[in-house]
Amino acid sequence: MTRGLPQEFSIALPAWVAEETAGVPTHLRSADDRMALVHRLAARNFREGGGGPFAAIVVERDSGRLVSVGVNVVLSGGISVGHAEVTALGLAQRALGAWDLGGAGMPAHELVVNWRPCIQCYGATLWSGVRSLVVAGDGPELERLTGFDEGPMVPDWAEQFERRGITVTRDVRRDDALRTFADYGALVAEHGATVYNARGGGD
């Protein structure tokens, strides 16, 4: 082992998430209830300075049991992969002691996110084992309102999920997502909040 090289890294939720989720029911029965929690977390996350206006949760698809929550911790954690989906999926896998959330004998799990995953989180979702994905929306509005670069997503992204046994549900509380993104964009315009992106054109 080469001395002096880093040997591990971790992704942790900010302390305020425990406060925000303290009164949340153990089971969220409907897609609307699940997405409402995601929007609450996303709207608070960027105001707390941890990262962008993004959040995700993992639930048991049929029972609605809440397994994990995640928010974007890129800025607070100093790790570019600390996106909400990665955080929620990793915490769910740690809680269940399994890298495959669709493994034998396990209930089907669902990832709920406040927009279509970026290209990083697209791959993370594909390999996570979840059996369903629920998003508030997809399309160019996120990038237009926030300035984020979501990457070169394939046009048939949803169909690719479906081919792998992951059902996709879109447009759950879409307007709530757009309001949060607009609020974030206004903060960036007014105070110069950090928008972390890949650097186009080889800069």
N, C-alpha and C positions, 0 to 999 in steps of 0.2 A: 504494500500500500504506500503510495507516495505521500510523504508528510506535507502538511500544510494545505492540502486541497480540501474544499468543503466535502462533507460526507452525507449531508442530509439537508432538506428544507421542509418547511411545514406551512400550511395554510390554515389560518384560524379566523373565526368570526369575531367581529368587534363586540365589545361588551354590551353595547346598546341593543343588540339583537335579542339577547335574553330578556331584557326589559320589554321590548316590543312584542315578544311572543308569549309573555307570561300568562295572559288570559286567553290564549287561543285554544279552542277545543282540540281534544286529542284526535278527533275525526272530522274531516271536512268533506261533507257528503257530495256537494255539487261542484261542477267546474267553476261556477260563478264564485262560490265561497273560496275555493282554492286560489283563484286568480286575484280575488280581493286581497288576500294576505300577501301575495307576491307584489302587488302594486303598493301596498303600505310599506313594505320593506324597501322597494326600489325608490320610492319617493323620499324616504328618509336617508337612504344610503349616501347619495351624493351631497346632501346637506351636512352630513356628518364628516365628509371629507375622505371617506374610505376609498372611493372609486366612482365609477360611472353610475347612471340611474338604472341599474339592473339587479334583478333578484330572481330566485328560482326556488322551488320546493320539490321534494320527492315525497309521494304518497303511495300507499297501497291503492291501486286503481279502483278496486271494487268496494273495499270497505271505507276508503278515505282516510285511513290512519296516517297521521303525519309522521314521516320517518326522519326528514331532515329539512333544513332551510339553508339557503346560501345567498350571499350578496357579493357584489364585485369588490374585491379587496386588493386590486392592483396597486393603488397608491399607498394604502396603509401597510400592505404586506411587502411592497417592493418587489413583487413577482408578477411578470407579465401574464402568466397563465392563470392568475387568480380571478378568473371570471366567475360569475354567479353559478352557472351550470356546473362547472368543474368543482366548485366548492360544495354545492348541494349533492352532487353525485358522489364525490369522495367521502363526504361525511356519512351519507347513507350506506356506502359500502363498508366503511369502518364500523358503523353501528351494527350492521348485520353480519359482519365478519365474512364478507363474500365480495369478490371483485365483479361477479356476474349477478346483477340484480334480477336476472330472469332464469336463474339456475333451477335445477330439479328440486321440486318440493317447496319452492318459494312462491308466494303470491305474486301476481303481476304488479309491477311498479310503474308509476307514471311520473314524468318530469313536467312541471308546469313553469313556464317562463314568460316574461313580459314582452318578448318579441321573438321572432325566428332566430335560432342560434347563429352566431358568427361562424366562420369556417373552422376555427379552433374547436368551438363547442359542438359544432355539427359532428365532427369526428368523435369527440368524447361521448356524445349521446349515442351514436351508432354502436360504440363498443361497450357501453355501460350495462347492457342487458335490460333496460327499460322496455316495456311493451307498448307504451303510448306516450305521446308528446302533445301537450296543450300549449298553444301560444296565443298571446293577445292579438298578434297580427304579424304580417310580413310585408315586404315592399320597401320602397325608397324613403319613406317618411322618417324612419329612425336616423338615417345618415343625414338627411336634409335638416332635421331639427337639431341634431346634437353635434354634427361634425365628425362622428366616429366613422372609421373605415371598417366595414364588416367583412371585407375580403371578397375574392372572386367566387361567390356562391354559384353552384350549378343551377340552371333554370328548373330542373326537375327534382329539386331537393326533397320535396315532400314525397314524391313517388319513390325515390330511393329509400326513404325510411320505410314506406309501406312494403316495398319488396323484401325488406329484412324483418318483416313482422312487427313493425312499430307503427301503430295508427297515429294519424296526425289530425288534431282538431284546431281550427284557426278561428280568429276573430272573437275571442272571449274577452269581453270588457276592453275592446280595442280603444275606445275613446279615452279611457283612463290612462292607457299607455301613452297615447299621443300628448295628453296634458302633461304628464311627467316629463316626457322628452322636451316639450316646449319650455317647461320651467327650467330644465337643465340648460337648454340652449340660451335662454335669457340670462342665466347666471354666468355662462361663459362669456357672452357679449358684454355684460356689465362689469364683471370682476376678473375676467381672464382665467377662469378655472382651467385646469389642465385637461386637454383632450389628447390621450395617448393613442397614437396610430402607427401603423407601418409607414415607413418613409417612401413615398412614391418617387419615381424617376431616379432611383439610386442615390438620393441625397444622404 
